[in-house]
Amino acid sequence: MSELEIPADRRYTAEHEWVERTGPTTVRVGITDFAQSQLGDVVFVQLPAVDEAVTAGESFGEVESTKSVSDIFAPLTAKVVAANADLDGNPELVNSAPYGQGWLVDLGVDDEATLDAALAEMLDAAGYADITAG
């Protein structure tokens, strides 16, 4: 099996989401290469609406694959500022480009300190690699 990709420039959750800071108070969220490889072929992605509030640790959407339906959990409490509309017609982008075109949502928080604190609690690439090594 090929080595799974875990970019060092992102933070990770134990629920297999990646979080990339895109601005002082914004992040982009997706599922990791490990998660998509476990899911199999993604056939549908349900995402929250723009302006919807999400709560850290709670489900905010689903990824449906040929094998199962999996919840997507919010990595932090925030507001949805964008959802990846490309996934409506091309859910397989989650498989083919989990760290690129297969992103799920952009989230925004009120202030930079809130985001700094949330990111500090997440796993770095090495920490995430540890939990996926099995």
MODELLER restraints for C-alpha pairs under 7 A, 6 or more apart:
rsr = mdl.restraints
at = mdl.atoms
rsr.add(forms.Gaussian(group=physical.xy_distance, feature=features.Distance(at['CA:4:A'], at['CA:33:A']), mean=6.13, stdev=0.5))
rsr.add(forms.Gaussian(group=physical.xy_distance, feature=features.Distance(at['CA:4:A'], at['CA:34:A']), mean=6.23, stdev=0.5))
rsr.add(forms.Gaussian(group=physical.xy_distance, feature=features.Distance(at['CA:5:A'], at['CA:33:A']), mean=5.98, stdev=0.5))
rsr.add(forms.Gaussian(group=physical.xy_distance, feature=features.Distance(at['CA:6:A'], at['CA:125:A']), mean=6.00, stdev=0.5))
rsr.add(forms.Gaussian(group=physical.xy_distance, feature=features.Distance(at['CA:7:A'], at['CA:125:A']), mean=6.59, stdev=0.5))
rsr.add(forms.Gaussian(group=physical.xy_distance, feature=features.Distance(at['CA:8:A'], at['CA:125:A']), mean=5.16, stdev=0.5))
rsr.add(forms.Gaussian(group=physical.xy_distance, feature=features.Distance(at['CA:10:A'], at['CA:18:A']), mean=6.42, stdev=0.5))
rsr.add(forms.Gaussian(group=physical.xy_distance, feature=features.Distance(at['CA:10:A'], at['CA:19:A']), mean=5.64, stdev=0.5))
rsr.add(forms.Gaussian(group=physical.xy_distance, feature=features.Distance(at['CA:10:A'], at['CA:20:A']), mean=4.92, stdev=0.5))
rsr.add(forms.Gaussian(group=physical.xy_distance, feature=features.Distance(at['CA:10:A'], at['CA:124:A']), mean=6.93, stdev=0.5))
rsr.add(forms.Gaussian(group=physical.xy_distance, feature=features.Distance(at['CA:10:A'], at['CA:125:A']), mean=6.99, stdev=0.5))
rsr.add(forms.Gaussian(group=physical.xy_distance, feature=features.Distance(at['CA:11:A'], at['CA:18:A']), mean=5.74, stdev=0.5))
rsr.add(forms.Gaussian(group=physical.xy_distance, feature=features.Distance(at['CA:11:A'], at['CA:19:A']), mean=5.11, stdev=0.5))
rsr.add(forms.Gaussian(group=physical.xy_distance, feature=features.Distance(at['CA:11:A'], at['CA:20:A']), mean=6.55, stdev=0.5))
rsr.add(forms.Gaussian(group=physical.xy_distance, feature=features.Distance(at['CA:11:A'], at['CA:119:A']), mean=6.75, stdev=0.5))
rsr.add(forms.Gaussian(group=physical.xy_distance, feature=features.Distance(at['CA:11:A'], at['CA:122:A']), mean=5.83, stdev=0.5))
rsr.add(forms.Gaussian(group=physical.xy_distance, feature=features.Distance(at['CA:11:A'], at['CA:123:A']), mean=5.53, stdev=0.5))
rsr.add(forms.Gaussian(group=physical.xy_distance, feature=features.Distance(at['CA:11:A'], at['CA:124:A']), mean=5.01, stdev=0.5))
rsr.add(forms.Gaussian(group=physical.xy_distance, feature=features.Distance(at['CA:11:A'], at['CA:125:A']), mean=6.61, stdev=0.5))
rsr.add(forms.Gaussian(group=physical.xy_distance, feature=features.Distance(at['CA:12:A'], at['CA:18:A']), mean=4.54, stdev=0.5))
rsr.add(forms.Gaussian(group=physical.xy_distance, feature=features.Distance(at['CA:12:A'], at['CA:19:A']), mean=6.04, stdev=0.5))
rsr.add(forms.Gaussian(group=physical.xy_distance, feature=features.Distance(at['CA:12:A'], at['CA:122:A']), mean=5.67, stdev=0.5))
rsr.add(forms.Gaussian(group=physical.xy_distance, feature=features.Distance(at['CA:12:A'], at['CA:123:A']), mean=4.84, stdev=0.5))
rsr.add(forms.Gaussian(group=physical.xy_distance, feature=features.Distance(at['CA:12:A'], at['CA:124:A']), mean=6.13, stdev=0.5))
rsr.add(forms.Gaussian(group=physical.xy_distance, feature=features.Distance(at['CA:12:A'], at['CA:125:A']), mean=6.97, stdev=0.5))
rsr.add(forms.Gaussian(group=physical.xy_distance, feature=features.Distance(at['CA:12:A'], at['CA:128:A']), mean=6.20, stdev=0.5))
rsr.add(forms.Gaussian(group=physical.xy_distance, feature=features.Distance(at['CA:13:A'], at['CA:75:A']), mean=6.70, stdev=0.5))
rsr.add(forms.Gaussian(group=physical.xy_distance, feature=features.Distance(at['CA:13:A'], at['CA:122:A']), mean=5.77, stdev=0.5))
rsr.add(forms.Gaussian(group=physical.xy_distance, feature=features.Distance(at['CA:13:A'], at['CA:123:A']), mean=6.00, stdev=0.5))
rsr.add(forms.Gaussian(group=physical.xy_distance, feature=features.Distance(at['CA:15:A'], at['CA:73:A']), mean=6.97, stdev=0.5))
rsr.add(forms.Gaussian(group=physical.xy_distance, feature=features.Distance(at['CA:16:A'], at['CA:31:A']), mean=5.89, stdev=0.5))
rsr.add(forms.Gaussian(group=physical.xy_distance, feature=features.Distance(at['CA:16:A'], at['CA:32:A']), mean=5.61, stdev=0.5))
rsr.add(forms.Gaussian(group=physical.xy_distance, feature=features.Distance(at['CA:16:A'], at['CA:35:A']), mean=5.82, stdev=0.5))
rsr.add(forms.Gaussian(group=physical.xy_distance, feature=features.Distance(at['CA:17:A'], at['CA:29:A']), mean=6.74, stdev=0.5))
rsr.add(forms.Gaussian(group=physical.xy_distance, feature=features.Distance(at['CA:17:A'], at['CA:30:A']), mean=5.55, stdev=0.5))
rsr.add(forms.Gaussian(group=physical.xy_distance, feature=features.Distance(at['CA:17:A'], at['CA:31:A']), mean=4.26, stdev=0.5))
rsr.add(forms.Gaussian(group=physical.xy_distance, feature=features.Distance(at['CA:17:A'], at['CA:32:A']), mean=5.54, stdev=0.5))
rsr.add(forms.Gaussian(group=physical.xy_distance, feature=features.Distance(at['CA:18:A'], at['CA:29:A']), mean=5.64, stdev=0.5))
rsr.add(forms.Gaussian(group=physical.xy_distance, feature=features.Distance(at['CA:18:A'], at['CA:30:A']), mean=5.37, stdev=0.5))
rsr.add(forms.Gaussian(group=physical.xy_distance, feature=features.Distance(at['CA:18:A'], at['CA:31:A']), mean=5.74, stdev=0.5))
rsr.add(forms.Gaussian(group=physical.xy_distance, feature=features.Distance(at['CA:18:A'], at['CA:32:A']), mean=5.85, stdev=0.5))
rsr.add(forms.Gaussian(group=physical.xy_distance, feature=features.Distance(at['CA:19:A'], at['CA:27:A']), mean=6.27, stdev=0.5))
rsr.add(forms.Gaussian(group=physical.xy_distance, feature=features.Distance(at['CA:19:A'], at['CA:28:A']), mean=5.73, stdev=0.5))
rsr.add(forms.Gaussian(group=physical.xy_distance, feature=features.Distance(at['CA:19:A'], at['CA:29:A']), mean=4.72, stdev=0.5))
rsr.add(forms.Gaussian(group=physical.xy_distance, feature=features.Distance(at['CA:19:A'], at['CA:30:A']), mean=6.84, stdev=0.5))
rsr.add(forms.Gaussian(group=physical.xy_distance, feature=features.Distance(at['CA:20:A'], at['CA:27:A']), mean=5.30, stdev=0.5))
rsr.add(forms.Gaussian(group=physical.xy_distance, feature=features.Distance(at['CA:20:A'], at['CA:28:A']), mean=5.15, stdev=0.5))
rsr.add(forms.Gaussian(group=physical.xy_distance, feature=features.Distance(at['CA:20:A'], at['CA:29:A']), mean=6.52, stdev=0.5))
rsr.add(forms.Gaussian(group=physical.xy_distance, feature=features.Distance(at['CA:21:A'], at['CA:27:A']), mean=4.25, stdev=0.5))
rsr.add(forms.Gaussian(group=physical.xy_distance, feature=features.Distance(at['CA:21:A'], at['CA:28:A']), mean=6.40, stdev=0.5))
rsr.add(forms.Gaussian(group=physical.xy_distance, feature=features.Distance(at['CA:22:A'], at['CA:28:A']), mean=6.45, stdev=0.5))
rsr.add(forms.Gaussian(group=physical.xy_distance, feature=features.Distance(at['CA:24:A'], at['CA:112:A']), mean=5.51, stdev=0.5))
rsr.add(forms.Gaussian(group=physical.xy_distance, feature=features.Distance(at['CA:25:A'], at['CA:108:A']), mean=5.60, stdev=0.5))
rsr.add(forms.Gaussian(group=physical.xy_distance, feature=features.Distance(at['CA:25:A'], at['CA:109:A']), mean=5.38, stdev=0.5))
rsr.add(forms.Gaussian(group=physical.xy_distance, feature=features.Distance(at['CA:25:A'], at['CA:110:A']), mean=6.69, stdev=0.5))
rsr.add(forms.Gaussian(group=physical.xy_distance, feature=features.Distance(at['CA:25:A'], at['CA:111:A']), mean=5.80, stdev=0.5))
rsr.add(forms.Gaussian(group=physical.xy_distance, feature=features.Distance(at['CA:25:A'], at['CA:112:A']), mean=5.09, stdev=0.5))
rsr.add(forms.Gaussian(group=physical.xy_distance, feature=features.Distance(at['CA:25:A'], at['CA:115:A']), mean=6.14, stdev=0.5))
rsr.add(forms.Gaussian(group=physical.xy_distance, feature=features.Distance(at['CA:26:A'], at['CA:106:A']), mean=6.89, stdev=0.5))
rsr.add(forms.Gaussian(group=physical.xy_distance, feature=features.Distance(at['CA:26:A'], at['CA:107:A']), mean=5.57, stdev=0.5))
rsr.add(forms.Gaussian(group=physical.xy_distance, feature=features.Distance(at['CA:26:A'], at['CA:108:A']), mean=4.36, stdev=0.5))
rsr.add(forms.Gaussian(group=physical.xy_distance, feature=features.Distance(at['CA:26:A'], at['CA:109:A']), mean=6.50, stdev=0.5))
rsr.add(forms.Gaussian(group=physical.xy_distance, feature=features.Distance(at['CA:27:A'], at['CA:106:A']), mean=5.58, stdev=0.5))
rsr.add(forms.Gaussian(group=physical.xy_distance, feature=features.Distance(at['CA:27:A'], at['CA:107:A']), mean=5.35, stdev=0.5))
rsr.add(forms.Gaussian(group=physical.xy_distance, feature=features.Distance(at['CA:27:A'], at['CA:108:A']), mean=6.55, stdev=0.5))
rsr.add(forms.Gaussian(group=physical.xy_distance, feature=features.Distance(at['CA:28:A'], at['CA:105:A']), mean=5.87, stdev=0.5))
rsr.add(forms.Gaussian(group=physical.xy_distance, feature=features.Distance(at['CA:28:A'], at['CA:106:A']), mean=4.30, stdev=0.5))
rsr.add(forms.Gaussian(group=physical.xy_distance, feature=features.Distance(at['CA:28:A'], at['CA:107:A']), mean=6.31, stdev=0.5))
rsr.add(forms.Gaussian(group=physical.xy_distance, feature=features.Distance(at['CA:29:A'], at['CA:103:A']), mean=6.11, stdev=0.5))
rsr.add(forms.Gaussian(group=physical.xy_distance, feature=features.Distance(at['CA:29:A'], at['CA:104:A']), mean=5.73, stdev=0.5))
rsr.add(forms.Gaussian(group=physical.xy_distance, feature=features.Distance(at['CA:29:A'], at['CA:105:A']), mean=5.41, stdev=0.5))
rsr.add(forms.Gaussian(group=physical.xy_distance, feature=features.Distance(at['CA:29:A'], at['CA:106:A']), mean=6.11, stdev=0.5))
rsr.add(forms.Gaussian(group=physical.xy_distance, feature=features.Distance(at['CA:30:A'], at['CA:98:A']), mean=6.68, stdev=0.5))
rsr.add(forms.Gaussian(group=physical.xy_distance, feature=features.Distance(at['CA:30:A'], at['CA:99:A']), mean=6.87, stdev=0.5))
rsr.add(forms.Gaussian(group=physical.xy_distance, feature=features.Distance(at['CA:30:A'], at['CA:103:A']), mean=4.52, stdev=0.5))
rsr.add(forms.Gaussian(group=physical.xy_distance, feature=features.Distance(at['CA:30:A'], at['CA:104:A']), mean=4.89, stdev=0.5))
rsr.add(forms.Gaussian(group=physical.xy_distance, feature=features.Distance(at['CA:30:A'], at['CA:105:A']), mean=6.99, stdev=0.5))
rsr.add(forms.Gaussian(group=physical.xy_distance, feature=features.Distance(at['CA:31:A'], at['CA:98:A']), mean=6.28, stdev=0.5))
rsr.add(forms.Gaussian(group=physical.xy_distance, feature=features.Distance(at['CA:32:A'], at['CA:98:A']), mean=6.10, stdev=0.5))
rsr.add(forms.Gaussian(group=physical.xy_distance, feature=features.Distance(at['CA:33:A'], at['CA:98:A']), mean=5.86, stdev=0.5))
rsr.add(forms.Gaussian(group=physical.xy_distance, feature=features.Distance(at['CA:36:A'], at['CA:94:A']), mean=6.75, stdev=0.5))
rsr.add(forms.Gaussian(group=physical.xy_distance, feature=features.Distance(at['CA:36:A'], at['CA:95:A']), mean=5.52, stdev=0.5))
rsr.add(forms.Gaussian(group=physical.xy_distance, feature=features.Distance(at['CA:39:A'], at['CA:65:A']), mean=6.01, stdev=0.5))
rsr.add(forms.Gaussian(group=physical.xy_distance, feature=features.Distance(at['CA:39:A'], at['CA:67:A']), mean=6.46, stdev=0.5))
rsr.add(forms.Gaussian(group=physical.xy_distance, feature=features.Distance(at['CA:39:A'], at['CA:68:A']), mean=6.87, stdev=0.5))
rsr.add(forms.Gaussian(group=physical.xy_distance, feature=features.Distance(at['CA:40:A'], at['CA:65:A']), mean=6.03, stdev=0.5))
rsr.add(forms.Gaussian(group=physical.xy_distance, feature=features.Distance(at['CA:40:A'], at['CA:66:A']), mean=6.46, stdev=0.5))
rsr.add(forms.Gaussian(group=physical.xy_distance, feature=features.Distance(at['CA:40:A'], at['CA:67:A']), mean=6.43, stdev=0.5))
rsr.add(forms.Gaussian(group=physical.xy_distance, feature=features.Distance(at['CA:41:A'], at['CA:65:A']), mean=5.25, stdev=0.5))
rsr.add(forms.Gaussian(group=physical.xy_distance, feature=features.Distance(at['CA:41:A'], at['CA:66:A']), mean=5.68, stdev=0.5))
rsr.add(forms.Gaussian(group=physical.xy_distance, feature=features.Distance(at['CA:41:A'], at['CA:92:A']), mean=6.71, stdev=0.5))
rsr.add(forms.Gaussian(group=physical.xy_distance, feature=features.Distance(at['CA:41:A'], at['CA:95:A']), mean=6.74, stdev=0.5))
rsr.add(forms.Gaussian(group=physical.xy_distance, feature=features.Distance(at['CA:42:A'], at['CA:63:A']), mean=6.87, stdev=0.5))
rsr.add(forms.Gaussian(group=physical.xy_distance, feature=features.Distance(at['CA:42:A'], at['CA:64:A']), mean=5.78, stdev=0.5))
rsr.add(forms.Gaussian(group=physical.xy_distance, feature=features.Distance(at['CA:42:A'], at['CA:65:A']), mean=4.04, stdev=0.5))
rsr.add(forms.Gaussian(group=physical.xy_distance, feature=features.Distance(at['CA:42:A'], at['CA:66:A']), mean=6.57, stdev=0.5))
rsr.add(forms.Gaussian(group=physical.xy_distance, feature=features.Distance(at['CA:42:A'], at['CA:91:A']), mean=5.90, stdev=0.5))
rsr.add(forms.Gaussian(group=physical.xy_distance, feature=features.Distance(at['CA:42:A'], at['CA:92:A']), mean=5.28, stdev=0.5))
rsr.add(forms.Gaussian(group=physical.xy_distance, feature=features.Distance(at['CA:42:A'], at['CA:94:A']), mean=6.82, stdev=0.5))
rsr.add(forms.Gaussian(group=physical.xy_distance, feature=features.Distance(at['CA:42:A'], at['CA:95:A']), mean=6.61, stdev=0.5))
rsr.add(forms.Gaussian(group=physical.xy_distance, feature=features.Distance(at['CA:43:A'], at['CA:64:A']), mean=5.80, stdev=0.5))
rsr.add(forms.Gaussian(group=physical.xy_distance, feature=features.Distance(at['CA:43:A'], at['CA:65:A']), mean=5.15, stdev=0.5))
rsr.add(forms.Gaussian(group=physical.xy_distance, feature=features.Distance(at['CA:43:A'], at['CA:66:A']), mean=6.72, stdev=0.5))
rsr.add(forms.Gaussian(group=physical.xy_distance, feature=features.Distance(at['CA:43:A'], at['CA:91:A']), mean=5.61, stdev=0.5))
rsr.add(forms.Gaussian(group=physical.xy_distance, feature=features.Distance(at['CA:43:A'], at['CA:92:A']), mean=6.46, stdev=0.5))
rsr.add(forms.Gaussian(group=physical.xy_distance, feature=features.Distance(at['CA:44:A'], at['CA:63:A']), mean=6.07, stdev=0.5))
rsr.add(forms.Gaussian(group=physical.xy_distance, feature=features.Distance(at['CA:44:A'], at['CA:64:A']), mean=5.03, stdev=0.5))
rsr.add(forms.Gaussian(group=physical.xy_distance, feature=features.Distance(at['CA:44:A'], at['CA:65:A']), mean=6.84, stdev=0.5))
rsr.add(forms.Gaussian(group=physical.xy_distance, feature=features.Distance(at['CA:44:A'], at['CA:91:A']), mean=5.46, stdev=0.5))
rsr.add(forms.Gaussian(group=physical.xy_distance, feature=features.Distance(at['CA:45:A'], at['CA:62:A']), mean=5.81, stdev=0.5))
rsr.add(forms.Gaussian(group=physical.xy_distance, feature=features.Distance(at['CA:45:A'], at['CA:63:A']), mean=4.58, stdev=0.5))
rsr.add(forms.Gaussian(group=physical.xy_distance, feature=features.Distance(at['CA:45:A'], at['CA:64:A']), mean=6.09, stdev=0.5))
rsr.add(forms.Gaussian(group=physical.xy_distance, feature=features.Distance(at['CA:45:A'], at['CA:87:A']), mean=6.63, stdev=0.5))
rsr.add(forms.Gaussian(group=physical.xy_distance, feature=features.Distance(at['CA:45:A'], at['CA:91:A']), mean=6.14, stdev=0.5))
rsr.add(forms.Gaussian(group=physical.xy_distance, feature=features.Distance(at['CA:46:A'], at['CA:61:A']), mean=5.17, stdev=0.5))
rsr.add(forms.Gaussian(group=physical.xy_distance, feature=features.Distance(at['CA:46:A'], at['CA:62:A']), mean=5.03, stdev=0.5))
rsr.add(forms.Gaussian(group=physical.xy_distance, feature=features.Distance(at['CA:46:A'], at['CA:63:A']), mean=6.39, stdev=0.5))
rsr.add(forms.Gaussian(group=physical.xy_distance, feature=features.Distance(at['CA:47:A'], at['CA:60:A']), mean=6.86, stdev=0.5))
rsr.add(forms.Gaussian(group=physical.xy_distance, feature=features.Distance(at['CA:47:A'], at['CA:61:A']), mean=4.82, stdev=0.5))
rsr.add(forms.Gaussian(group=physical.xy_distance, feature=features.Distance(at['CA:47:A'], at['CA:62:A']), mean=6.86, stdev=0.5))
rsr.add(forms.Gaussian(group=physical.xy_distance, feature=features.Distance(at['CA:47:A'], at['CA:83:A']), mean=6.73, stdev=0.5))
rsr.add(forms.Gaussian(group=physical.xy_distance, feature=features.Distance(at['CA:48:A'], at['CA:60:A']), mean=6.14, stdev=0.5))
rsr.add(forms.Gaussian(group=physical.xy_distance, feature=features.Distance(at['CA:48:A'], at['CA:61:A']), mean=6.20, stdev=0.5))
rsr.add(forms.Gaussian(group=physical.xy_distance, feature=features.Distance(at['CA:49:A'], at['CA:80:A']), mean=6.95, stdev=0.5))
rsr.add(forms.Gaussian(group=physical.xy_distance, feature=features.Distance(at['CA:49:A'], at['CA:83:A']), mean=6.93, stdev=0.5))
rsr.add(forms.Gaussian(group=physical.xy_distance, feature=features.Distance(at['CA:50:A'], at['CA:80:A']), mean=5.00, stdev=0.5))
rsr.add(forms.Gaussian(group=physical.xy_distance, feature=features.Distance(at['CA:50:A'], at['CA:81:A']), mean=5.32, stdev=0.5))
rsr.add(forms.Gaussian(group=physical.xy_distance, feature=features.Distance(at['CA:50:A'], at['CA:82:A']), mean=5.50, stdev=0.5))
rsr.add(forms.Gaussian(group=physical.xy_distance, feature=features.Distance(at['CA:50:A'], at['CA:83:A']), mean=6.47, stdev=0.5))
rsr.add(forms.Gaussian(group=physical.xy_distance, feature=features.Distance(at['CA:51:A'], at['CA:79:A']), mean=5.72, stdev=0.5))
rsr.add(forms.Gaussian(group=physical.xy_distance, feature=features.Distance(at['CA:51:A'], at['CA:80:A']), mean=5.06, stdev=0.5))
rsr.add(forms.Gaussian(group=physical.xy_distance, feature=features.Distance(at['CA:51:A'], at['CA:81:A']), mean=5.92, stdev=0.5))
rsr.add(forms.Gaussian(group=physical.xy_distance, feature=features.Distance(at['CA:52:A'], at['CA:79:A']), mean=5.68, stdev=0.5))
rsr.add(forms.Gaussian(group=physical.xy_distance, feature=features.Distance(at['CA:52:A'], at['CA:80:A']), mean=5.42, stdev=0.5))
rsr.add(forms.Gaussian(group=physical.xy_distance, feature=features.Distance(at['CA:53:A'], at['CA:78:A']), mean=5.86, stdev=0.5))
rsr.add(forms.Gaussian(group=physical.xy_distance, feature=features.Distance(at['CA:53:A'], at['CA:79:A']), mean=4.39, stdev=0.5))
rsr.add(forms.Gaussian(group=physical.xy_distance, feature=features.Distance(at['CA:53:A'], at['CA:80:A']), mean=6.28, stdev=0.5))
rsr.add(forms.Gaussian(group=physical.xy_distance, feature=features.Distance(at['CA:54:A'], at['CA:60:A']), mean=6.38, stdev=0.5))
rsr.add(forms.Gaussian(group=physical.xy_distance, feature=features.Distance(at['CA:54:A'], at['CA:74:A']), mean=6.25, stdev=0.5))
rsr.add(forms.Gaussian(group=physical.xy_distance, feature=features.Distance(at['CA:54:A'], at['CA:77:A']), mean=5.48, stdev=0.5))
rsr.add(forms.Gaussian(group=physical.xy_distance, feature=features.Distance(at['CA:54:A'], at['CA:78:A']), mean=5.50, stdev=0.5))
rsr.add(forms.Gaussian(group=physical.xy_distance, feature=features.Distance(at['CA:54:A'], at['CA:79:A']), mean=6.00, stdev=0.5))
rsr.add(forms.Gaussian(group=physical.xy_distance, feature=features.Distance(at['CA:55:A'], at['CA:74:A']), mean=6.05, stdev=0.5))
rsr.add(forms.Gaussian(group=physical.xy_distance, feature=features.Distance(at['CA:55:A'], at['CA:76:A']), mean=6.24, stdev=0.5))
rsr.add(forms.Gaussian(group=physical.xy_distance, feature=features.Distance(at['CA:55:A'], at['CA:77:A']), mean=4.16, stdev=0.5))
rsr.add(forms.Gaussian(group=physical.xy_distance, feature=features.Distance(at['CA:55:A'], at['CA:78:A']), mean=6.63, stdev=0.5))
rsr.add(forms.Gaussian(group=physical.xy_distance, feature=features.Distance(at['CA:56:A'], at['CA:74:A']), mean=4.87, stdev=0.5))
rsr.add(forms.Gaussian(group=physical.xy_distance, feature=features.Distance(at['CA:56:A'], at['CA:75:A']), mean=5.24, stdev=0.5))
rsr.add(forms.Gaussian(group=physical.xy_distance, feature=features.Distance(at['CA:56:A'], at['CA:76:A']), mean=4.01, stdev=0.5))
rsr.add(forms.Gaussian(group=physical.xy_distance, feature=features.Distance(at['CA:56:A'], at['CA:77:A']), mean=4.51, stdev=0.5))
rsr.add(forms.Gaussian(group=physical.xy_distance, feature=features.Distance(at['CA:57:A'], at['CA:73:A']), mean=5.57, stdev=0.5))
rsr.add(forms.Gaussian(group=physical.xy_distance, feature=features.Distance(at['CA:57:A'], at['CA:74:A']), mean=5.36, stdev=0.5))
rsr.add(forms.Gaussian(group=physical.xy_distance, feature=features.Distance(at['CA:57:A'], at['CA:75:A']), mean=6.16, stdev=0.5))
rsr.add(forms.Gaussian(group=physical.xy_distance, feature=features.Distance(at['CA:58:A'], at['CA:73:A']), mean=5.23, stdev=0.5))
rsr.add(forms.Gaussian(group=physical.xy_distance, feature=features.Distance(at['CA:58:A'], at['CA:74:A']), mean=5.67, stdev=0.5))
rsr.add(forms.Gaussian(group=physical.xy_distance, feature=features.Distance(at['CA:59:A'], at['CA:71:A']), mean=5.79, stdev=0.5))
rsr.add(forms.Gaussian(group=physical.xy_distance, feature=features.Distance(at['CA:59:A'], at['CA:72:A']), mean=5.38, stdev=0.5))
rsr.add(forms.Gaussian(group=physical.xy_distance, feature=features.Distance(at['CA:59:A'], at['CA:73:A']), mean=4.22, stdev=0.5))
rsr.add(forms.Gaussian(group=physical.xy_distance, feature=features.Distance(at['CA:59:A'], at['CA:74:A']), mean=6.16, stdev=0.5))
rsr.add(forms.Gaussian(group=physical.xy_distance, feature=features.Distance(at['CA:60:A'], at['CA:72:A']), mean=5.88, stdev=0.5))
rsr.add(forms.Gaussian(group=physical.xy_distance, feature=features.Distance(at['CA:60:A'], at['CA:73:A']), mean=5.77, stdev=0.5))
rsr.add(forms.Gaussian(group=physical.xy_distance, feature=features.Distance(at['CA:60:A'], at['CA:74:A']), mean=6.14, stdev=0.5))
rsr.add(forms.Gaussian(group=physical.xy_distance, feature=features.Distance(at['CA:61:A'], at['CA:71:A']), mean=5.85, stdev=0.5))
rsr.add(forms.Gaussian(group=physical.xy_distance, feature=features.Distance(at['CA:61:A'], at['CA:72:A']), mean=5.11, stdev=0.5))
rsr.add(forms.Gaussian(group=physical.xy_distance, feature=features.Distance(at['CA:62:A'], at['CA:69:A']), mean=6.62, stdev=0.5))
rsr.add(forms.Gaussian(group=physical.xy_distance, feature=features.Distance(at['CA:62:A'], at['CA:70:A']), mean=5.49, stdev=0.5))
rsr.add(forms.Gaussian(group=physical.xy_distance, feature=features.Distance(at['CA:62:A'], at['CA:71:A']), mean=4.44, stdev=0.5))
rsr.add(forms.Gaussian(group=physical.xy_distance, feature=features.Distance(at['CA:62:A'], at['CA:72:A']), mean=5.34, stdev=0.5))
rsr.add(forms.Gaussian(group=physical.xy_distance, feature=features.Distance(at['CA:63:A'], at['CA:69:A']), mean=5.79, stdev=0.5))
rsr.add(forms.Gaussian(group=physical.xy_distance, feature=features.Distance(at['CA:63:A'], at['CA:70:A']), mean=5.28, stdev=0.5))
rsr.add(forms.Gaussian(group=physical.xy_distance, feature=features.Distance(at['CA:63:A'], at['CA:71:A']), mean=6.42, stdev=0.5))
rsr.add(forms.Gaussian(group=physical.xy_distance, feature=features.Distance(at['CA:63:A'], at['CA:72:A']), mean=6.95, stdev=0.5))
rsr.add(forms.Gaussian(group=physical.xy_distance, feature=features.Distance(at['CA:64:A'], at['CA:70:A']), mean=6.30, stdev=0.5))
rsr.add(forms.Gaussian(group=physical.xy_distance, feature=features.Distance(at['CA:76:A'], at['CA:118:A']), mean=6.32, stdev=0.5))
rsr.add(forms.Gaussian(group=physical.xy_distance, feature=features.Distance(at['CA:78:A'], at['CA:107:A']), mean=5.88, stdev=0.5))
rsr.add(forms.Gaussian(group=physical.xy_distance, feature=features.Distance(at['CA:78:A'], at['CA:108:A']), mean=5.49, stdev=0.5))
rsr.add(forms.Gaussian(group=physical.xy_distance, feature=features.Distance(at['CA:78:A'], at['CA:109:A']), mean=5.00, stdev=0.5))
rsr.add(forms.Gaussian(group=physical.xy_distance, feature=features.Distance(at['CA:79:A'], at['CA:107:A']), mean=5.44, stdev=0.5))
rsr.add(forms.Gaussian(group=physical.xy_distance, feature=features.Distance(at['CA:79:A'], at['CA:108:A']), mean=5.27, stdev=0.5))
rsr.add(forms.Gaussian(group=physical.xy_distance, feature=features.Distance(at['CA:79:A'], at['CA:109:A']), mean=6.44, stdev=0.5))
rsr.add(forms.Gaussian(group=physical.xy_distance, feature=features.Distance(at['CA:80:A'], at['CA:105:A']), mean=6.77, stdev=0.5))
rsr.add(forms.Gaussian(group=physical.xy_distance, feature=features.Distance(at['CA:80:A'], at['CA:106:A']), mean=5.96, stdev=0.5))
rsr.add(forms.Gaussian(group=physical.xy_distance, feature=features.Distance(at['CA:80:A'], at['CA:107:A']), mean=4.59, stdev=0.5))
rsr.add(forms.Gaussian(group=physical.xy_distance, feature=features.Distance(at['CA:80:A'], at['CA:108:A']), mean=6.39, stdev=0.5))
rsr.add(forms.Gaussian(group=physical.xy_distance, feature=features.Distance(at['CA:81:A'], at['CA:106:A']), mean=5.44, stdev=0.5))
rsr.add(forms.Gaussian(group=physical.xy_distance, feature=features.Distance(at['CA:81:A'], at['CA:107:A']), mean=5.36, stdev=0.5))
rsr.add(forms.Gaussian(group=physical.xy_distance, feature=features.Distance(at['CA:81:A'], at['CA:108:A']), mean=6.13, stdev=0.5))
rsr.add(forms.Gaussian(group=physical.xy_distance, feature=features.Distance(at['CA:82:A'], at['CA:105:A']), mean=5.55, stdev=0.5))
rsr.add(forms.Gaussian(group=physical.xy_distance, feature=features.Distance(at['CA:82:A'], at['CA:106:A']), mean=4.91, stdev=0.5))
rsr.add(forms.Gaussian(group=physical.xy_distance, feature=features.Distance(at['CA:83:A'], at['CA:104:A']), mean=6.04, stdev=0.5))
rsr.add(forms.Gaussian(group=physical.xy_distance, feature=features.Distance(at['CA:83:A'], at['CA:105:A']), mean=4.36, stdev=0.5))
rsr.add(forms.Gaussian(group=physical.xy_distance, feature=features.Distance(at['CA:83:A'], at['CA:106:A']), mean=6.36, stdev=0.5))
rsr.add(forms.Gaussian(group=physical.xy_distance, feature=features.Distance(at['CA:84:A'], at['CA:103:A']), mean=6.58, stdev=0.5))
rsr.add(forms.Gaussian(group=physical.xy_distance, feature=features.Distance(at['CA:84:A'], at['CA:104:A']), mean=5.37, stdev=0.5))
rsr.add(forms.Gaussian(group=physical.xy_distance, feature=features.Distance(at['CA:84:A'], at['CA:105:A']), mean=5.94, stdev=0.5))
rsr.add(forms.Gaussian(group=physical.xy_distance, feature=features.Distance(at['CA:87:A'], at['CA:93:A']), mean=6.80, stdev=0.5))
rsr.add(forms.Gaussian(group=physical.xy_distance, feature=features.Distance(at['CA:93:A'], at['CA:101:A']), mean=6.15, stdev=0.5))
rsr.add(forms.Gaussian(group=physical.xy_distance, feature=features.Distance(at['CA:93:A'], at['CA:102:A']), mean=4.49, stdev=0.5))
rsr.add(forms.Gaussian(group=physical.xy_distance, feature=features.Distance(at['CA:94:A'], at['CA:102:A']), mean=4.12, stdev=0.5))
rsr.add(forms.Gaussian(group=physical.xy_distance, feature=features.Distance(at['CA:94:A'], at['CA:103:A']), mean=6.95, stdev=0.5))
rsr.add(forms.Gaussian(group=physical.xy_distance, feature=features.Distance(at['CA:109:A'], at['CA:115:A']), mean=6.65, stdev=0.5))
